[in-house]
Amino acid sequence: MPASQNSEQRKSVVQLLRSHGISPTVQRIKIASTVLERPQHLSADQVLAMTNTHGRPVSKATVYNTLGLFARKGIIRELFVDQNRAFYDSSTHPHHHFYNLDTQEITDIADGAIHIDLTAQPPSGCEISNMEVVIQIRNKTDS
């Protein structure tokens, strides 16, 4: 990537972090640049490996803490595909997901593609703020 393009990307990431109330440290900029490079679903370990392919390494704890911060601030979405596994989605627009149990890959489902007739009402004084569906799938086996 040309230096001018890299510089523009860095400025854009710094501006995004600041707009979400996040102090743009060197590590946070590096992690954000990795995660937001393109639409993707990454585990924390994948982010760690990708972030540390060049330059100064970032610690595992910093990656995990930063991803949590980014999710809380709305820069990325945290997806829990099962009780032991989370992924981070760089696309924050409303949408749902398929999670392949065999390949551990996540595929987007458009927001309007799933229709749920919710007849249950939330408790008094509450309203639904979000709904996220993760449909677990597995590869077909030849029978």
C-alpha positions in Angstrom: 0.0 0.0 0.0 1.4 3.4 -0.9 2.5 5.6 2.1 -0.1 8.3 1.2 -2.9 5.7 1.2 -1.6 4.2 4.5 -1.5 7.7 6.0 -5.1 8.4 4.9 -6.3 5.1 6.3 -4.6 5.8 9.6 -6.2 9.3 9.8 -9.6 7.7 9.0 -9.2 5.1 11.8 -8.0 7.8 14.3 -11.1 9.9 13.4 -13.4 6.9 13.8 -12.0 6.0 17.2 -12.3 9.6 18.5 -15.8 9.9 17.2 -16.7 6.9 19.4 -15.0 8.4 22.5 -12.0 6.1 22.2 -8.4 7.4 22.8 -6.5 6.4 19.6 -3.4 4.6 21.0 -0.9 3.0 18.7 -2.2 -0.5 19.6 -5.9 0.5 19.2 -5.2 2.0 15.8 -3.3 -1.2 14.7 -6.2 -3.4 15.9 -8.9 -1.2 14.3 -7.0 -1.2 11.0 -6.9 -5.0 11.0 -10.5 -5.5 12.0 -12.0 -2.8 9.8 -9.9 -3.5 6.7 -12.9 -5.1 5.0 -16.2 -6.7 6.0 -15.2 -9.8 8.0 -15.9 -12.0 11.0 -12.8 -12.7 13.1 -12.0 -14.4 16.4 -9.8 -12.6 18.9 -7.0 -15.1 18.1 -7.3 -14.3 14.4 -7.1 -10.6 15.1 -4.1 -11.2 17.3 -2.3 -13.2 14.6 -3.2 -10.7 11.8 -2.3 -7.7 13.9 1.1 -9.1 14.8 2.2 -10.0 11.2 4.2 -6.7 11.0 5.6 -4.0 13.3 5.6 -4.1 17.0 3.6 -7.0 18.5 0.4 -6.3 20.5 -0.3 -8.5 23.5 -3.2 -11.0 23.6 -4.7 -9.1 26.6 -4.6 -5.8 24.7 -6.3 -7.4 21.7 -9.1 -9.0 23.8 -9.6 -5.8 25.9 -9.6 -3.6 22.8 -12.1 -5.8 20.9 -14.4 -5.6 23.9 -14.1 -1.8 24.0 -14.8 -1.5 20.3 -17.9 -3.7 20.7 -19.2 -1.7 23.7 -18.7 1.5 21.7 -20.4 0.2 18.6 -17.5 0.1 16.2 -17.8 -3.6 15.7 -20.3 -6.3 16.7 -19.5 -9.1 19.1 -21.1 -12.4 18.0 -21.5 -15.3 20.4 -21.9 -18.4 18.3 -21.9 -20.7 21.2 -21.0 -20.5 24.9 -17.3 -20.8 24.3 -16.7 -18.9 21.1 -17.1 -15.2 20.1 -16.4 -13.5 16.8 -16.1 -9.9 15.9 -18.0 -8.5 12.9 -16.7 -5.4 11.2 -20.2 -4.7 9.8 -22.5 -3.1 12.3 -25.6 -2.7 10.2 -28.5 -4.9 11.3 -28.2 -8.4 9.9 -28.1 -12.0 11.1 -25.7 -14.9 10.6 -25.2 -18.6 9.7 -22.5 -20.3 11.7 -21.0 -23.4 10.2 -20.1 -25.8 13.1 -17.8 -27.8 10.8 -15.8 -25.0 9.3 -16.3 -22.4 12.0 -17.2 -19.9 9.3 -19.7 -17.1 9.6 -21.9 -16.0 6.7 -24.1 -12.9 6.8 -27.9 -13.1 6.4 -29.6 -9.9 5.2 -31.7 -8.3 7.9 -35.0 -8.6 6.0 -34.4 -12.3 5.2 -35.6 -13.6 8.6 -39.1 -12.9 9.8 -40.1 -13.6 13.4 -43.6 -13.2 14.7 -42.9 -12.2 18.3 -46.1 -12.3 20.3 -44.3 -12.1 23.7 -44.2 -8.6 25.1 -41.1 -7.4 27.0 -41.6 -6.7 30.8 -43.4 -3.5 31.7 -41.2 -0.4 31.2 -38.9 -2.2 28.7 -38.7 -2.2 24.9 -36.8 -4.4 22.5 -33.6 -2.7 21.4 -32.1 -5.3 19.2 -32.5 -8.9 18.0 -29.7 -10.9 16.5 -30.1 -14.4 15.1 -27.3 -16.9 14.7 -28.3 -20.1 12.9 -26.0 -23.0 13.4 -25.5 -25.2 10.3 -23.2 -28.1 9.4 -22.0 -29.5 6.2 -24.3 -32.2 4.6 -22.9 -35.7 4.7 -23.4 -38.1 1.9 -25.9 -40.8 2.9 
